[in-house]
Amino acid sequence: MATEETEEIEDTEEFRLTRSRQANERLHAMIPGGAHTYAKGDDQYPEGLTPVISHGRGAHVWDIDGNRYIEYGSGLRSVSLGHAHPRVIEAVRRELDRGSNFVRPSLVEVEAAERFLATVPTAEMVKFAKNGSDATTAAVRLARAATGRPRVAVCGDHPFFSVDDWFIGTTPMSAGIPSATIELTVAFPYGDLAATEELLTRHQGEIACLILEPAGQTEPPPGYLAGLRQLADRHGCVLIFDEMITGLRWSEAGAQGLYGVVPDLSTFGKALGNGFAVSALAGRRDLMERGGLRHSGDRVFLLSTTHGAETHSLAAAMAVQTTYTEEGITARLHTLGERLAAGVRDAAASMGVGDHVVVRGRASNLVFATLDENRQPSQQYRTLFLRRLLAGGVLAPSFVVSSALDDADIDRTVEVVAQACAVYRKALDAADPTPWLAGRPVKPVFRRTA
């Protein structure tokens, strides 16, 4: 039965999604899942509240029905400077008129590599690609080639490393992946050096690499990353930092620049292009050269992508890195995130749900947890919360900020969060959020059946 709150969302004149619903039907008719990224799927949003985007400017996006939203987690954390950032767009436009792809390297490739290595001085060589999965898989392949070992050790506390079999086989969506491939990937827990050493000892001489996000929702325990560095050296495996998220958001040089621990290989993407498709594999020269022409060993098919050196994407990456270093973007992301986190926590506490709507993570990379009456993660309560945010003009699968946000955006977001928390309190008091969902709950991305 619809409540007053659900009727308000469905019937408010200024929040109609008629065109979006029609467009979603067209999307599902032609595209499996209705989107090209699972995290953008309809199942990640409340039923009937799945806007289709028309355009974005700065920290705001508009759907095709004309509704405007303050956006968080922009482009799955890729648009950290805000949509259509002038400096990035200008750099891209300069290259578009000069051609985008050639049969030989362009000068832009030299300049982009120089700019990247100046920004990430812990790396000695870099190779660009279009997406993070290609870069992480190349790092794994390179580690296997360098060590002659078959197994990959992934940090089991991090949700995603690649679309390729070596990782997806470890998730509930392992259909189509041979068991022999799945068995070659093992997991270690974040922050636990003893458990990681036990794993390396149990598979002595078999593990090619340790791959992890160097930081996530919590700070690395003191000495942890340095301890991993020592374990990798002692057991002869390659240490790989997946810096897709931490790159630029933790520091211009990523988590390795912030914490002072140098991996053998690292991968970057997301914020690197401010929405344009560019990723990078970087690392030690002796390892990277195995994919080149100036070594005497067996060649490694490292990265070879037709569009990896598109000139406009590399120009975007250079503009992004320059903007970060010259304008102090990382510091601004932290300042904005701290203001947002404090406001959300205060709003939740004032409505009596401070133990149920929980903000977590580094200020530049905030997420939120929605907990039920027993303080357990709840997809139903997440659905309730997302519905109220969307109705208030806040599109927020996370609270990851972009530098385009201003104080007014943050204040409005906190106001909408407070309204959502008031409804959340009603659901907790009833011990049942169902009347406020108006449809099925949102679902986790990784699940065995649709």
N, C-alpha and C positions, 0 to 999 in steps of 0.2 A: 504493500500500500504506500502510495506517495505521501510524503510529509510536506509540511509547509515549506521546508528548506529545499527539497528536491523540486517542488513545483516552481519555486522562485527561479531556480537555475534554468529550468526548461522553458519557462514562459516569458522571461524578461525580454523586452523588445530589443534592448541594445546588445543582447548576447544570443544571437541566432546563428546556427551552424548549418543552415539548409544547403548551401552550396558546398560546404566541406563534406557533408554526408554524401552528397551526390558524387563528388570527386573521389571519395574513399571507395565507393562502389566501383567506379571506373578503374581505380588503382588495383583493387583486388581481382578484377576481371582479367588483368593483363600481367600483373607482377606478383609472384608468390609472396604471400604475407602482406602485400599492399605497400611495401617499402623496400628500399635497397639495403637497409640496415635493420637488424632485428630490434635494436634498442629504440628505433623510431616507430615500431609497429603499433597498431591499434590496441593490442593487448596490454601495452604498457600504460595505457590511459583509461580513464573511466568510460564506460559504455556511453556512446552518444556525445562525448566531449573530446573529439579527436580532430582538432582544427587542421586544415591543409593551408600551408603558408603561401602567401602571395609575395612578400618581400620583407626585408629587414633594414633597419638603419640604426647604427649605434647599438644600444642595449634593448631596442624595441623591435618586435616583429608584428606584422599584420597578417591575418588570415584572409582567405578569399571571400569571406562574408563581411569584411571590413572591421572586424574586432581587432583592437590593439592590445598587445601583451608586453609586460616587462619580462624579458627572457633570461633564464639561467641555464647553465650547462650548454651554452651556445654551440650548436654544431657538434654535439658530443665532446665538448671541451676544446674544440679546435679553433673557435673564433674568439680568442681571448682579448683582442683589441676592439671588438665590436664589429658589427656588420658594415660592409662598404667603407672600411677605414680609409680616409683620403690618401695617406702616405702609401699604403699598400696598393690601392687601386691605381694611383698615378704610376707606380713602378710597373705594374702589370700592363697598363695601357701603352707605356713606352715600348714594351717588347712586342705587343700584339701586331703592330704595324711592320715589324722587322722579320716576321716569320716565327713559327713556333717549334719546328722540329726539322732536323737536317740529317744527312747521311754521315756527317762527321761532327765531332764535338764543336760546340760554339764557345766563344769567349766567356759567355755568361757562366758556363760550367766551371771555368777556372775561378772566376770572381766569386761564385757561390761557395765553392770549396774553401777558398781563402777566408771568406767571411765566416763560414761555419767553424773552421778550425781556430780562428782567432777568438770566437765566442766560447768554444769548448776546447780550451788549450790542453786538456788531458788526453785528447785524441790526436793521433798522428796522421791518419788518413780517413777519408770519408767517401761513401758512395751513396748517391741519391736514388730513391724509388718513389712510388706513388702512394703506397699505403703501409701501415705499420706491420701487417702480417708478413709481407714480403721481406721486410727488414729483419724481423725476429727469426723467421725461418732461415734466412741467409746466415744469420749469426749462429744458429744451431748447426747448420750444415758445415760451416767453417770450423766450428769447435770439434765436430766429429772427424773432419778431415785432419785437423791438426793433431788430435790425440789418438786417432785410430780406434776410438771407443764408440759403442753403439747407443748407450743410454743417455737420456736427458733428464736432469733433475729440475723440476719446476717448483716454485714456491706455491704451495697449495692454498695459501691465504689470499692470493690475488685472483680476481675473477676472470681475467682474459689476457691471453698472450698472442693468439694467432688463430686464423680460420683453418690453418693446415692441420693435417691428421695428427701430428705429434702432440698437439695440444687438445684439439676438439675431441679426440678419442678419450680424454679423461673426463669429459662432461656428460651429462645425461643425453646430449644430442650426438651420440657416437654412431648412429646408424650409417652404414656404408663404409666404416673404417675397419680394416682387418684386425683381429685380436692380436696378431703378431706385432703389429705397429703399436697398438695401445700398450702392450707389455713393456715396450722400450722406454716409456716415460714413467718416472717415479716422482714422488712429491716429498718436500721437506717443509716443516712449519717455520713461519717467519718469527725471528727473534730467539730461536732456540738453537744455539750452536752445538750443544751436546747431541740433540736429535739429528742434526745435519751430519755431524761427524760419524754417528752410528750408521747412518744411511750410506755414507761414502765408504765406510769400513765394510759394511755388509756386501756392497757391490764393488769391492776393491778392484781397481783397474778397469772398470766398466763404464763409469760415468764420464761423459765428455765435457759436460758443463753444468754449472749452477746458473739458472736464469730466474730473475726476480725483479719486481719493482723495488727500488731501493728504499722507498718510503710509501706509506699508504695513509690509512685513517689515523694511525698513531705514529709518533716519532720513533725512529730506530732506537732500541735500547742502547745505552752507552757501550761503546766498543763493539757493537754487533757487526756493522759493515766491515770494520777492520778485521774482526775475527773471521768473517767469511772470506775475506781476501787471503788470510793466512791459511785457512782450510783448503781453499782452492789451490794455493801454491804447494801445500804439503801433499795433497793427493793428486796433483798433476792434472787438474781440470781447469777449464776456462770459466772465468767469472763474467757473466753478462748482466748488465743493468738495462732493463726495459724502462727507458725514460720518456715513453710516449706521453705520459701525464706529467711527470715531475720535471721534464725538460721545459725550461723557461719559467714555469710556475713556481718552482722551488728556488731557482736562481737562473740567471741567463745561461749558465753552464750546466744546469740541471742539478740533481741531487748530488752527483759526484763533485760538483763545484762547491756545493754548500757544506757537505760533510767531509770533504777532503780524502775520500777513498776512491782510488782509480781502478775501474774495471778493465778487463782485457778488451771487451767489446761493449758497445752500448748502442741503443736504437732510439731514435727521436721521430716525432711526428706531431699530429694534432696541432698544437699552438704554432708549430714551425711555419705554417703557411697561412695562418689566419683564415682558414676555410678553403684555401687552394690546396690541391692534392700534391703533397710532397712529404717524403719521409727520408730518413737517413740511417745508414749503418756506419758506425765510426769505431776506431780502435787502434790497437797497436799495429805498427807498420809491418812487422814480420808476419802477423796473422793476415792482415788485409791483403798483403802482396800475394798470398796464395791464390787469390782470385784475379791476379794481374798477369803481366808479361815479364816481370823482372825477378824471377826466381827459378830455381832448378828442379823443384819437386813436382809432384802430380798437380795438375791444374784443378782448381775448384770452380765449379760453375756458380759463382757468387750471386751476382745480381745482373740481369740483362733484360731490361724492360724497354719496350719501344718508346714509351712516353716518360721514362724516368728523368729525362733531361729537358722536358718542355721548358722553353725559355721563360714564359710568363710565370710559371710556378716557382722557378728558382729565383726570379726577380722578387716575387712575393716573399719568399723566405729571407732574402737579404734585407728587404724593407722591414720585415718583422723584427729581425735581430737588431737592426740599427735602431728601430723605435724603442725596443726594450732597453738597450744599453743607454741611449741618449736621454730617454724620458723617464727612466726609473719605473718601468711598468710593473716589474715584480713587486716592488715595494707598494705600489698603488693597489695591486690586487690584494695584498695582505691587509692594507688599511681598510679597503672596502669590505673584505670578508670579515674582518674583526667587528666592524660596525654592524654588519648584517647578523652575524652570529649572536652578538650581545642583544640586539633587538628581538630576534626570534626567541631566544631563551627567556628574556623578560616577558614577552607576550605570552609564551606558553605557561610560564610560572604564574602570571597574573590570572590566567584562566583555569588554574589548577590542573594543568596537564604537563607540567615541567618534567615529570618522570616518564612521559609517554611520547612526546614530540621532542626528539633529541637531535641536536646538531653535532656532527662529528667531523673530524678531519682538520687538516691544515687550513688556515684562513683563506688561502688562495684556491682551495679545492674542497669546499664544504659539501657534505651530503647530509641527509636527514634520515632518521629512523622513526618509524611509526609503530608504537608498542601497544599491545592490548591490555586488558584488565590485569593480566598476570605479568605484564612487562615483557612479553615475548613479541618478536617481530610479527607484524600482521599485514597481509596484503589487503584485507578488508579495510582496516583503518587507514592504510596508505591511499586507498581509493577515495575514502571520505575526504581525506586531507587534500588530495589533488583536485577533487571536484570543487571544493571551496576556493582553492587558489585560482583555478581556471575561471570560475565565475567572477572573481575579483580582478581578472586581467593579469594574472601572474602565471606564466608558463614555466614550471619549475620541476622537472624530473629530479633535479638536485638543486643545491644552492651554490653551485660553482659560478663565481662572478666573472664578468669581463670588465676591462678597464673603462668601458664606455658608460657604465653605470654612474649615476651621481647620487648625492645625498637624498634628493627628492624621490628617486627610484627606490632607494633602500627604505625610506620612511613609509612610502606607499606599500611596499612589500610587507613590512612589519605590521602595518594596519590590517592588511588582508590576512596575514597569518593569525593575528589576534581574533579576527572574525571566524576563521576556520577552527581555531582552538576552542572557541565558545561552543561550536557544534560538536566538536570532538568530546568535550566534557559531557554533553548531553548523551552521547553514545556510550561513553564509559559508565555513566550513571545508570543507563538502561542495560548495561552489560551485553549490548547487541548493536553493532553498527549497521546491520542490514537495512533498516528503514531509511537510512541516509545514503544508500549506494545507488539506487535507481538503476540497477543492472548488475551484471557479473563483476566480480572484483578484478583488479589488475593482476597480471601473472608474472612470474619470474621468466626471464629470457630462456635460461637453460632448463628445459623440461622435456621429458621423453615424448609426450603426445601433445597435439595442438589443443 
